[in-house]
């Protein structure tokens, strides 16, 4: 697998289209940090570390719905393995005029765009969520 973050985001998107309450994804620190941001921003209920069917570590993500509709309407991968996207603190995109969130990997950790602006750091823009 070349892009584990895109794989996780696709699993979330597909599970929400099917109306699933949880989804399993292989575990990694970067995936957990991205899920921490999604949980802090209120896009997922949370996640839990478990052991997958094959015996490898996995993360079980609890998806969130509002009035039967998924809370996450759009997930877009920005920085990809073939084209990394780095931005300074002043260039970090505002998603849907502040209604969405950009997830940024900074030297101070993975954080939302608002947190990165508050900490005055730029970095790699991993994805945008609305």
N, C-alpha and C positions, 0 to 999 in steps of 0.2 A: 504494500500500500504506500503510495507516494505522498498522499496528503491526508493525515489523520484528522485534522480539524474539519476539512471539507466532508470527510466520511461521517463524522459525528453530526455535523449540521444537517447533512442529507438524511441520516437516520431520524433525527428529530422532526424534520419537515415531513418525511414519509409517514411517520407514526401519527403525527397530528392530522394529516389528511385522512388517515384511516380511523381516527377517533380513539386511538390507544391511550391508556392512562400512564403507562410506563414504557421505556425503551432501554435496551441494554447496549452498551458500547464498550470496546476494550479500554482498559484503564491506562492513563498516563498522567503525569503531572500537569502538562500543558492543557490537556482536556479538562482536568479538574479545575484549573485556574479559570478557564473560560466559563465553565459551569458555575463557578463562584460568582462571577460577574453577572451572568444571566439570572441567578437566584437573587442576588442583591438588587438588581433592577426590576425584579418581579415578573420575569418572563417564564420561569419554571418554578415549580413548587420546591424543588431541591433535588439532591442526588445522594446516593449511598454506595459505598464501596462493597462489592460482593465478589464471589467467585463465579465465573462463567460456567457454562455447560462443559466446555473443554478443559476446565481446571485452571485457566488463566485468570488473572485479576480483571474485573470488569466494573463498570459504573452503571448503576440502575438509575435512570433519570425519570423523575416524576413530572409529567407534563401538566400544564395549567390551561384551563378553559374558562371562558366567561360567557355565560348564557348559551352554552353549547358550541361556541366558536373558539378556535384556538387563539390564545393570547398572542403568539408569534404569527404575524401575518406574512412577513417576508424576511428571509435570511439570505444574505449575499456574501460570499467569500470575496474579499478585496485582494489581499496579498496571497499569491499562489506560489508553489515551488518554482515555476518557470518565470515568474515576474514578481519579485518582492516589492512591496510598496511601503516606503518609509516617509514619514511626514514630521515636520517640526510642530511645536505646540500651537503655532498660529495657523497651521495648514490643516489640522485634523478636521475632517468633515463633520458638519452638523447634519444629522439624519432626520429628514421630514420636519425641518424647522424646530428641532428639539424634541419631537415626539418619539423618535427612535434613539438608538444608542450605537456608537462605534466601539468595538472592543480593540484596545491598543496594547501591544506588548512593549513595555517601556523598561528602562534600566531599573526602575523601582517596582517592577512586577507587572502583571496583566491587570488592566483596569479599564473602566469606561472612559469615554471621551471627556466627560465632565470632570472626572477625577484627575485625568491627565492634565487638563487645563489648570485645575486647582493646584496640582503639584508642580506645574510649569515644566513638564517633560513631554517630549515627543517620542516617537518610536514606530514600530511596524504596525500598520492597521490590519488586523487579522480579518475582521468581518464587520458587517453592519446588520442590525436587527431592528425590525419595526413590527 
